[in-house]
Amino acid sequence: MPTCTLKFELSSYWHIGSGLGSDAIADAVVVRDVDQLPVLPGRTIKGLLRDAMELAALSGRVPGERIQKWFGSPVAVAAGRSEALSYNSAATSGHDEGDEHESRLEQGRFSSHEGTLWFGSARLPQAWRDWARARMNATTSTSVEEARENDEILNALFTFLASTAIDSRGVALEHSLRVTEVAVPMTLYAEVRGPSDDRQWIDDLRKCLPLLRALGSRRSRGLGRVDVSLEEGK
């Protein structure tokens, strides 16, 4: 099965929510992998790229009938093509879709059949993962200084953004403070696999990638700016 690599070059803070908070630290924290590193889940990638290909089909860049072949039928069955239209309208109007849009994509997949493309999660390069695993498996012989340095390196991959609602007088509303954990700009890599007897999926993905300009929550507010490219082979 042919394998390609998707390269996600994130140029701003970004947030893919875990659905959890962190006690008094943040109301919403990002998804992390088993090594506690930032990760862009494969199911999220599949939903974002399907959405981008829906838009490409509306503009005539990709035949609409191939979307179901590559991605299966979750959005087509659960929400129809209007899902792509609503996303496009939100993007141009400045309305923040964020987690709500991704939740609809996730719900739709339960009423569908599987497509022919497989998407792995996007992660930092292998050297980072090796470092993180060594950090987690460190023995008690690790010095206090080394452990502190490793924690500082890991923490540098994340930061916190605070926001609050403002009333008509320009005064912050009570109990409206919200703290969100975000990941810093970085480059992630994900594998995508498709059928060997029809390699048209590679060209179709390349045509829709320029339409994916942001990902995650609060996209219309500057988070999640991304450039995505595809390279054949691992």
Backbone hydrogen bonds, N-H to C=O, Kabsch-Sander energy under -0.5 kcal/mol:
donor,donor_aa,acceptor,acceptor_aa,energy
4,C,192,V,-2.8
5,T,231,E,-3.0
6,L,190,A,-3.4
7,K,5,T,-0.5
7,K,229,S,-2.9
8,F,6,L,-0.6
8,F,188,L,-2.8
9,E,7,K,-0.7
9,E,227,D,-2.9
10,L,8,F,-1.0
10,L,186,M,-2.5
11,S,225,R,-2.3
12,S,225,R,-0.7
14,W,183,A,-1.8
17,G,15,H,-0.6
18,S,29,V,-2.0
22,S,26,A,-2.7
25,I,22,S,-2.7
26,A,22,S,-0.5
27,D,179,V,-2.6
28,A,179,V,-1.2
29,V,20,L,-2.1
31,V,16,I,-2.2
33,D,37,L,-2.5
36,Q,33,D,-2.2
39,V,31,V,-1.1
40,L,122,A,-2.3
45,I,41,P,-2.1
46,K,42,G,-2.6
47,G,43,R,-1.9
48,L,44,T,-2.5
49,L,45,I,-2.7
50,R,46,K,-2.2
51,D,47,G,-2.1
52,A,48,L,-2.2
53,M,49,L,-2.4
54,E,50,R,-2.2
55,L,51,D,-1.7
56,A,52,A,-2.1
57,A,53,M,-2.3
58,L,54,E,-1.8
59,S,55,L,-1.4
60,G,57,A,-1.1
61,R,56,A,-2.4
62,V,56,A,-0.9
66,R,63,P,-1.6
67,I,64,G,-1.3
68,Q,64,G,-0.6
69,K,65,E,-0.7
70,W,66,R,-2.3
71,F,67,I,-2.9
72,G,68,Q,-2.0
73,S,113,H,-1.2
77,V,73,S,-2.4
78,A,74,P,-2.6
79,A,75,V,-2.4
80,G,75,V,-2.6
83,E,80,G,-1.9
84,A,81,R,-0.9
85,L,81,R,-1.5
86,S,82,S,-2.9
87,Y,83,E,-1.8
88,N,84,A,-2.4
89,S,85,L,-2.5
90,A,86,S,-2.2
91,A,87,Y,-2.3
92,T,88,N,-1.7
93,S,89,S,-1.8
94,G,90,A,-1.4
95,H,90,A,-0.9
97,E,95,H,-0.9
100,E,97,E,-1.3
101,H,97,E,-0.5
102,E,98,G,-1.6
103,S,99,D,-2.4
104,R,100,E,-1.7
105,L,101,H,-1.9
106,E,102,E,-2.2
107,Q,103,S,-2.5
108,G,104,R,-1.9
109,R,105,L,-0.9
109,R,106,E,-0.6
110,F,107,Q,-1.3
111,S,108,G,-1.6
112,S,109,R,-0.9
115,G,71,F,-0.6
116,T,69,K,-2.1
117,L,70,W,-2.1
118,W,193,R,-2.6
120,G,118,W,-0.5
120,G,191,E,-3.3
122,A,40,L,-2.8
123,R,189,Y,-2.4
128,W,125,P,-1.0
129,R,125,P,-1.4
130,D,126,Q,-2.7
131,W,127,A,-2.1
132,A,128,W,-2.6
133,R,129,R,-2.3
134,A,130,D,-2.2
135,R,131,W,-2.3
136,M,132,A,-2.1
137,N,133,R,-1.9
138,A,135,R,-1.1
142,T,139,T,-1.8
147,A,143,S,-2.4
148,R,144,V,-2.3
149,E,145,E,-2.3
150,N,146,E,-2.4
151,D,147,A,-2.1
152,E,148,R,-2.1
153,I,149,E,-2.1
154,L,150,N,-2.3
155,N,151,D,-2.7
156,A,152,E,-1.4
157,L,154,L,-1.7
158,F,155,N,-1.7
159,T,182,V,-2.4
161,L,180,T,-2.7
163,S,178,R,-2.2
167,D,171,V,-2.8
170,G,167,D,-2.1
173,L,165,A,-2.9
176,S,173,L,-1.3
178,R,163,S,-3.0
180,T,161,L,-3.0
180,T,178,R,-0.5
181,E,28,A,-3.1
182,V,159,T,-2.8
183,A,14,W,-2.9
184,V,157,L,-2.1
188,L,8,F,-2.3
189,Y,123,R,-2.7
190,A,6,L,-2.2
192,V,4,C,-2.3
193,R,118,W,-2.5
194,G,2,P,-1.7
201,W,198,D,-0.8
202,I,199,R,-1.4
203,D,199,R,-0.7
204,D,200,Q,-2.4
205,L,201,W,-2.2
206,R,202,I,-2.0
207,K,203,D,-1.9
208,C,204,D,-1.3
209,L,205,L,-1.8
211,L,208,C,-1.6
212,L,209,L,-1.9
213,R,211,L,-1.0
215,L,224,G,-1.2
217,S,15,H,-2.4
219,R,216,G,-0.5
221,R,218,R,-1.1
222,G,219,R,-1.5
223,L,218,R,-1.8
224,G,13,Y,-3.3
225,R,222,G,-0.5
226,V,213,R,-2.4
227,D,9,E,-1.6
229,S,7,K,-1.8
231,E,5,T,-2.5
233,G,3,T,-1.6
